[in-house]
Amino acid sequence: MSGIWSRVPRYPSQIWLLFWGTLTGSIGQSIVWPFLVIVIRERVHVPLTTVTLLFTLQSVAGFAATTVLGPLMDRFGRKRAMLVGLVSSGLVLAAMSQATTLAMWAVLLPAYGMVNTMFRIGSYAMVADLVEPHRRADTYALLRMGDNLGIVIGPTIGGFLASATYALSYLLAASTQFILFVFVAVIVHETLPQRDPSQSGLMLTPPKGTSGYGPLMHDWTFLRVWGLYILVNIASSMVFVLLGAYMKENFGIQENDYGKVIGTNAAMVVLFQFTVTRYTIKHSPLPVIGVGALFYASGLFIYAISQGFYGFLFGMMVMTCGELMISPTTTALVANIAPPEMRARYMGAFALSFRVGAGIGPVLGGLLSDNIAPVAIWYGGMTFCLIAAAGYFILVRQSASNPTMQPLQLQPVSSETSPGD
């Protein structure tokens, strides 16, 4: 790990606080989410289609909540919303430990979808507040590193606890949210920019025309970047929802081996995100994202032609290379596009791309599988990624003079650091 930290640039202390908070939150949430379908099926005894409809409700509720969350964070501050989200997530997870009916899950899953992204959106907005544009990509890479390290740790704990009782897993996950609540309340400070230095407090009145999403909906640069990113997320959601079932039902590859494939994704992010990001920030973001989409397409093609564990593992490695290029680069690009007084709204809208992708991808993949062939899932996802790549390369030519589309690192960044800086 010392080799990883030696490549990490110096950051304000609050960025490291957000890193440890992201890691803690990710561990807590990933203790339970890989096993949600199993828990609901065992407790409620309903068809799988019914369970998937619950997750559709969760996605719709999360979508609706996120559209409101951005303006609230830009008006009243990031920290307050983060605190509300953490305590609410803890309460919902605690309630899930006792959920035994379909009606209870139909309430709790949408509720969880509404509150579980508040900390992440707030963290992303805080990074945009605190970090210069040329350093945002590697800062978002740091948060992704914490998120994925949590995904490596959390399911291991959850699997161990599940062998005894699922209820304990949910209570432990709830505890991490309450611990993180105290951590944010006591240590993390507000970063909402003050428009008038003579004013105090956070309840600022936004300038005329910026109280909602109107300006964002007329920002064609953002909308095109965002729309193409949704296509990549549709393909990504196909993989993370359907790949395990595809491997087992068509090739007899069991859950433990599928877990190794998913674990490889998280491990690669932890080990290689900084190395990749320190190279990609030297280049204009749109070509980097376009090449990343091509890596995604290549990984999906490998899934389509694979028939054994090592083929799927290699496909995941190739796809993850695309993820390493796309995710922090796109996040930093959106932060750079956003006006200071609308950062939370832009980051909230950016977060919606994951919800839209998750709402479309698995359903579309199921339709392709049922009506054409199971392998059509991956050819369909590959097509979305190729369209996205083509779109980004077209934007390269159209946005050549746009300053936000220039290389994300405009000056050298010191590599001397330690996690405690």
C-alpha positions as CSV (number, residue, x, y, z in Angstrom):
1,M,0.0,0.0,0.0
2,S,2.9,2.4,0.5
3,G,3.5,2.3,-3.2
4,I,0.0,3.5,-3.8
5,W,0.2,6.3,-1.3
6,S,3.5,7.5,-2.7
7,R,1.7,8.4,-5.9
8,V,-1.1,10.3,-4.2
9,P,-0.9,14.1,-4.5
10,R,-1.3,16.4,-1.5
11,Y,-4.8,17.5,-0.6
12,P,-6.5,19.7,1.9
13,S,-7.2,17.8,5.1
14,Q,-11.0,17.9,4.4
15,I,-10.4,15.8,1.2
16,W,-8.8,13.1,3.3
17,L,-11.8,13.3,5.7
18,L,-14.1,12.7,2.7
19,F,-11.9,9.8,1.6
20,W,-12.2,8.1,5.0
21,G,-15.9,8.9,5.1
22,T,-16.4,7.4,1.6
23,L,-14.6,4.3,2.6
24,T,-16.6,3.9,5.8
25,G,-19.9,4.5,4.0
26,S,-19.0,2.1,1.2
27,I,-18.1,-0.7,3.6
28,G,-21.4,-0.3,5.4
29,Q,-23.6,-0.3,2.3
30,S,-21.7,-3.1,0.6
31,I,-22.2,-5.3,3.6
32,V,-25.8,-5.7,2.5
33,W,-26.4,-4.8,-1.1
34,P,-24.9,-7.9,-2.8
35,F,-27.3,-10.1,-0.8
36,L,-30.5,-8.0,-1.1
37,V,-32.2,-10.2,-3.7
38,I,-31.4,-13.3,-1.7
39,V,-32.7,-11.8,1.6
40,I,-36.0,-10.6,0.0
41,R,-36.6,-13.9,-1.7
42,E,-36.0,-15.9,1.4
43,R,-38.1,-13.7,3.7
44,V,-41.1,-12.9,1.3
45,H,-41.1,-15.9,-1.0
46,V,-42.2,-13.9,-4.1
47,P,-41.2,-14.4,-7.8
48,L,-38.0,-12.8,-9.0
49,T,-40.0,-10.5,-11.3
50,T,-41.6,-9.0,-8.2
51,V,-38.3,-8.5,-6.6
52,T,-36.9,-6.6,-9.6
53,L,-40.0,-4.3,-9.6
54,L,-39.0,-3.3,-6.1
55,F,-35.6,-2.2,-7.4
56,T,-37.4,-0.3,-10.1
57,L,-39.3,1.6,-7.4
58,Q,-36.0,2.2,-5.7
59,S,-34.5,3.7,-8.8
60,V,-37.5,5.9,-9.5
61,A,-37.6,7.2,-5.9
62,G,-33.9,7.9,-6.0
63,F,-34.3,9.8,-9.3
64,A,-37.0,12.0,-7.9
65,A,-35.1,12.7,-4.7
66,T,-31.9,13.6,-6.5
67,T,-33.6,16.3,-8.6
68,V,-34.6,18.0,-5.4
69,L,-31.4,17.4,-3.5
70,G,-29.1,19.5,-5.8
71,P,-31.0,22.8,-5.4
72,L,-31.3,22.3,-1.7
73,M,-27.5,21.7,-1.3
74,D,-26.8,24.8,-3.4
75,R,-29.2,26.8,-1.2
76,F,-28.6,25.5,2.3
77,G,-25.2,23.8,2.1
78,R,-23.7,20.4,1.5
79,K,-23.2,19.3,5.1
80,R,-26.8,19.5,6.3
81,A,-28.1,17.3,3.5
82,M,-25.2,14.8,4.1
83,L,-26.2,14.6,7.7
84,V,-29.9,14.0,6.9
85,G,-28.9,11.4,4.4
86,L,-26.7,9.5,6.8
87,V,-29.1,9.3,9.7
88,S,-32.0,8.4,7.3
89,S,-29.9,5.7,5.7
90,G,-29.1,4.3,9.2
91,L,-32.7,4.2,10.2
92,V,-33.8,2.5,6.9
93,L,-31.1,-0.1,7.2
94,A,-32.1,-0.8,10.8
95,A,-35.7,-1.2,9.7
96,M,-34.7,-3.6,6.9
97,S,-33.2,-6.0,9.5
98,Q,-36.8,-6.7,10.6
99,A,-38.6,-6.5,7.2
100,T,-40.6,-9.7,6.6
101,T,-43.4,-8.7,4.3
102,L,-43.6,-7.4,0.7
103,A,-45.3,-4.2,1.8
104,M,-42.4,-3.4,4.1
105,W,-39.8,-3.9,1.4
106,A,-42.0,-1.9,-1.0
107,V,-41.6,1.1,1.4
108,L,-38.0,0.6,2.6
109,L,-36.3,0.1,-0.8
110,P,-37.6,3.3,-2.3
111,A,-36.9,5.1,0.9
112,Y,-33.3,3.8,0.8
113,G,-33.0,4.9,-2.8
114,M,-34.0,8.5,-1.8
115,V,-31.3,8.9,0.9
116,N,-28.4,6.7,0.2
117,T,-26.7,9.0,-2.3
118,M,-26.8,12.2,-0.2
119,F,-23.3,11.7,1.2
120,R,-21.8,11.0,-2.2
121,I,-23.4,14.0,-4.0
122,G,-22.4,16.2,-1.1
123,S,-18.8,14.9,-1.2
124,Y,-18.5,15.5,-4.9
125,A,-19.8,19.1,-4.5
126,M,-17.3,19.7,-1.7
127,V,-14.5,18.6,-3.9
128,A,-15.6,21.1,-6.6
129,D,-15.7,23.8,-3.9
130,L,-12.3,23.0,-2.4
131,V,-10.1,21.8,-5.3
132,E,-8.7,23.7,-8.3
133,P,-10.1,22.5,-11.7
134,H,-6.7,21.0,-12.8
135,R,-6.6,18.8,-9.7
136,R,-10.2,17.6,-9.5
137,A,-9.8,14.4,-11.6
138,D,-7.2,12.9,-9.3
139,T,-9.3,14.0,-6.3
140,Y,-12.3,12.2,-7.6
141,A,-10.1,9.3,-8.3
142,L,-9.1,9.3,-4.6
143,L,-12.8,9.1,-3.6
144,R,-13.4,6.3,-6.1
145,M,-10.5,4.4,-4.6
146,G,-12.1,4.7,-1.1
147,D,-15.5,3.6,-2.5
148,N,-14.0,0.5,-4.2
149,L,-11.8,-0.4,-1.3
150,G,-15.1,-0.5,0.7
151,I,-16.6,-2.8,-1.9
152,V,-13.7,-5.2,-1.5
153,I,-14.1,-5.2,2.3
154,G,-17.9,-5.0,2.8
155,P,-19.1,-8.1,1.0
156,T,-16.6,-10.2,2.8
157,I,-17.9,-9.1,6.1
158,G,-21.5,-9.4,4.9
159,G,-21.0,-12.9,3.6
160,F,-19.5,-14.0,7.0
161,L,-22.4,-12.4,8.9
162,A,-25.0,-13.8,6.5
163,S,-24.0,-17.3,7.4
164,A,-25.3,-16.6,10.9
165,T,-28.1,-14.1,10.4
166,Y,-28.9,-11.4,7.8
167,A,-30.4,-9.2,10.5
168,L,-26.9,-8.7,12.0
169,S,-25.6,-7.5,8.7
170,Y,-28.2,-4.8,8.4
171,L,-27.7,-3.6,12.0
172,L,-23.9,-3.4,11.4
173,A,-24.5,-1.5,8.1
174,A,-26.9,0.9,10.0
175,S,-24.2,1.4,12.7
176,T,-21.7,2.5,10.1
177,Q,-24.1,5.2,8.9
178,F,-24.6,6.5,12.4
179,I,-20.8,6.5,13.0
180,L,-20.3,8.4,9.8
181,F,-23.1,10.9,10.9
182,V,-21.1,11.8,14.0
183,F,-17.9,12.0,12.0
184,V,-19.4,14.5,9.5
185,A,-21.2,16.5,12.2
186,V,-18.1,17.0,14.3
187,I,-15.1,17.1,11.9
188,V,-16.3,17.9,8.3
189,H,-16.9,21.6,7.7
190,E,-19.2,23.3,5.3
191,T,-17.8,24.4,1.9
192,L,-20.7,26.2,0.2
193,P,-19.2,29.2,-1.5
194,Q,-20.3,32.6,0.0
195,R,-21.4,35.0,-2.8
196,D,-21.1,38.0,-0.5
197,P,-18.2,37.9,2.0
198,S,-20.0,40.4,4.3
199,Q,-22.8,37.9,4.8
200,S,-22.7,35.1,7.3
201,G,-24.6,31.9,7.4
202,L,-25.6,29.4,4.7
203,M,-29.1,30.3,3.8
204,L,-28.2,32.4,0.8
205,T,-30.7,33.5,-1.9
206,P,-29.4,32.2,-5.2
207,P,-29.0,34.8,-8.0
208,K,-32.0,35.2,-10.3
209,G,-32.3,32.4,-12.7
210,T,-30.4,29.8,-10.7
211,S,-32.9,28.6,-8.2
212,G,-33.8,25.5,-10.2
213,Y,-32.5,23.4,-13.1
214,G,-33.3,25.9,-15.8
215,P,-29.8,27.0,-16.6
216,L,-28.5,23.5,-16.5
217,M,-31.2,22.3,-19.0
218,H,-29.9,24.9,-21.4
219,D,-26.2,23.9,-21.0
220,W,-25.8,21.9,-24.1
221,T,-22.2,21.0,-23.4
222,F,-23.2,19.4,-20.1
223,L,-26.3,17.7,-21.6
224,R,-24.4,16.1,-24.4
225,V,-21.7,14.8,-22.1
226,W,-24.3,13.6,-19.6
227,G,-26.5,11.9,-22.3
228,L,-23.6,10.0,-23.7
229,Y,-22.5,8.9,-20.2
230,I,-26.0,7.5,-19.7
231,L,-25.4,5.1,-22.6
232,V,-22.2,3.8,-20.9
233,N,-24.1,3.4,-17.7
234,I,-26.8,1.4,-19.4
235,A,-24.1,-1.1,-20.5
236,S,-22.4,-1.1,-17.2
237,S,-25.7,-1.9,-15.3
238,M,-26.3,-4.8,-17.7
239,V,-22.9,-6.2,-16.5
240,F,-23.3,-5.8,-12.8
241,V,-26.9,-7.0,-12.7
242,L,-27.0,-9.8,-15.3
243,L,-23.5,-11.2,-15.7
244,G,-23.6,-13.5,-12.6
245,A,-26.9,-15.1,-13.8
246,Y,-25.6,-15.4,-17.4
247,M,-22.4,-17.1,-16.2
248,K,-24.2,-19.6,-14.0
249,E,-27.2,-20.4,-16.2
250,N,-25.3,-20.7,-19.5
251,F,-21.9,-22.1,-18.4
252,G,-22.3,-23.4,-14.9
253,I,-20.0,-20.9,-13.3
254,Q,-21.0,-20.5,-9.6
255,E,-21.5,-17.5,-7.4
256,N,-18.1,-17.7,-5.8
257,D,-16.3,-17.4,-9.1
258,Y,-18.6,-14.5,-10.1
259,G,-17.6,-12.9,-6.9
260,K,-14.0,-13.1,-8.0
261,V,-14.8,-11.4,-11.3
262,I,-16.6,-8.5,-9.5
263,G,-13.8,-8.3,-6.9
264,T,-11.3,-7.9,-9.7
265,N,-13.1,-4.8,-10.8
266,A,-12.9,-3.2,-7.3
267,A,-9.3,-4.3,-6.7
268,M,-8.2,-2.8,-10.0
269,V,-9.7,0.5,-9.1
270,V,-7.9,0.5,-5.7
271,L,-4.6,-0.5,-7.2
272,F,-4.5,1.4,-10.5
273,Q,-6.8,4.3,-10.4
274,F,-4.1,6.9,-9.6
275,T,-1.6,5.5,-12.1
276,V,-4.2,5.8,-14.9
277,T,-5.6,9.2,-13.7
278,R,-2.1,10.8,-13.5
279,Y,-1.7,9.9,-17.2
280,T,-5.2,10.8,-18.4
281,I,-5.3,14.2,-16.8
282,K,-2.5,15.3,-19.1
283,H,-4.9,14.9,-22.1
284,S,-8.2,16.6,-23.1
285,P,-11.1,14.9,-21.3
286,L,-13.4,14.1,-24.2
287,P,-10.9,11.9,-26.1
288,V,-10.0,10.1,-22.9
289,I,-13.7,9.4,-22.2
290,G,-14.2,8.3,-25.8
291,V,-11.3,5.8,-25.6
292,G,-12.7,4.6,-22.2
293,A,-16.0,3.9,-23.9
294,L,-14.2,1.8,-26.5
295,F,-12.6,-0.3,-23.7
296,Y,-16.1,-0.8,-22.3
297,A,-17.3,-2.0,-25.7
298,S,-14.3,-4.4,-26.0
299,G,-15.0,-5.9,-22.5
300,L,-18.6,-6.5,-23.5
301,F,-17.5,-8.2,-26.7
302,I,-15.2,-10.5,-24.7
303,Y,-18.2,-11.4,-22.5
304,A,-20.1,-12.3,-25.7
305,I,-17.5,-14.7,-27.0
306,S,-16.4,-16.2,-23.6
307,Q,-17.4,-19.6,-22.4
308,G,-15.3,-20.0,-19.2
309,F,-14.3,-18.3,-16.0
310,Y,-11.0,-16.9,-17.3
311,G,-12.7,-15.4,-20.4
312,F,-15.1,-13.5,-18.2
313,L,-12.4,-12.4,-15.9
314,F,-10.4,-11.0,-18.8
315,G,-13.5,-9.2,-20.1
316,M,-13.9,-7.6,-16.7
317,M,-10.3,-6.5,-16.6
318,V,-10.6,-4.8,-20.1
319,M,-13.9,-3.2,-19.1
320,T,-12.4,-1.9,-15.8
321,C,-9.6,-0.2,-17.8
322,G,-12.4,1.8,-19.5
323,E,-13.9,2.6,-16.1
324,L,-10.6,3.8,-14.8
325,M,-10.4,6.3,-17.7
326,I,-14.1,7.4,-17.8
327,S,-15.3,7.8,-14.2
328,P,-13.0,10.3,-12.6
329,T,-12.5,12.2,-15.9
330,T,-16.2,12.6,-16.5
331,T,-16.8,13.6,-12.8
332,A,-14.1,16.3,-13.0
333,L,-15.3,17.5,-16.4
334,V,-18.8,18.0,-15.0
335,A,-17.4,19.8,-11.9
336,N,-15.4,22.1,-14.2
337,I,-18.5,22.9,-16.4
338,A,-20.7,23.7,-13.4
339,P,-21.0,27.4,-12.3
340,P,-19.9,27.7,-8.6
341,E,-23.5,28.5,-7.4
342,M,-24.9,25.4,-9.1
343,R,-22.3,22.7,-8.4
344,A,-24.5,20.5,-6.3
345,R,-27.2,20.6,-8.9
346,Y,-24.7,19.6,-11.6
347,M,-23.3,16.8,-9.5
348,G,-26.8,15.7,-8.6
349,A,-27.8,15.6,-12.3
350,F,-24.6,13.7,-13.0
351,A,-25.5,11.2,-10.3
352,L,-28.8,10.7,-12.1
353,S,-27.0,9.1,-15.0
354,F,-26.3,6.1,-12.8
355,R,-30.0,5.8,-11.8
356,V,-31.2,6.2,-15.4
357,G,-28.7,3.5,-16.6
358,A,-29.7,1.2,-13.8
359,G,-33.4,1.7,-14.7
360,I,-32.9,0.9,-18.4
361,G,-30.0,-1.5,-18.7
362,P,-31.2,-4.6,-16.8
363,V,-34.7,-4.5,-18.3
364,L,-33.3,-4.0,-21.8
365,G,-30.8,-6.8,-21.2
366,G,-33.7,-9.1,-20.1
367,L,-35.7,-8.3,-23.2
368,L,-32.7,-9.0,-25.4
369,S,-32.1,-12.3,-23.6
370,D,-35.7,-13.5,-23.7
371,N,-36.5,-12.4,-27.3
372,I,-33.2,-13.0,-29.1
373,A,-30.6,-14.9,-27.1
374,P,-28.8,-14.6,-23.8
375,V,-25.6,-13.5,-25.6
376,A,-27.5,-10.6,-27.2
377,I,-27.2,-8.8,-23.8
378,W,-23.5,-8.1,-24.4
379,Y,-23.9,-7.2,-28.1
380,G,-26.6,-4.7,-27.1
381,G,-24.4,-3.2,-24.4
382,M,-21.4,-3.1,-26.7
383,T,-23.6,-1.1,-29.2
384,F,-24.5,1.5,-26.6
385,C,-20.8,2.0,-25.8
386,L,-19.8,2.3,-29.4
387,I,-22.5,5.0,-29.9
388,A,-21.2,6.8,-26.8
389,A,-17.6,6.6,-28.0
390,A,-18.6,8.0,-31.5
391,G,-20.6,10.8,-29.8
392,Y,-17.6,11.8,-27.6
393,F,-15.2,11.9,-30.6
394,I,-17.7,14.1,-32.4
395,L,-17.8,16.4,-29.4
396,V,-14.0,16.7,-29.5
397,R,-14.2,18.5,-32.8
398,Q,-17.2,20.7,-31.8
399,S,-15.6,21.7,-28.5
400,A,-12.0,22.4,-29.5
401,S,-12.1,26.0,-28.3
402,N,-14.0,25.4,-25.1
403,P,-11.6,26.0,-22.1
404,T,-13.4,23.3,-19.9
405,M,-12.5,20.7,-22.5
406,Q,-8.7,21.3,-22.2
407,P,-6.4,18.9,-20.3
408,L,-7.6,18.6,-16.7
409,Q,-4.0,19.0,-15.3
410,L,-2.6,22.3,-16.4
411,Q,0.4,22.3,-14.1
412,P,2.6,19.7,-12.3
413,V,1.1,18.2,-9.1
414,S,3.4,17.2,-6.2
415,S,3.6,13.5,-5.5
416,E,4.9,13.8,-2.0
417,T,2.2,12.9,0.5
418,S,0.9,10.6,3.1
419,P,-2.7,9.8,4.0
420,G,-2.5,11.9,7.1
421,D,-1.7,15.2,5.2
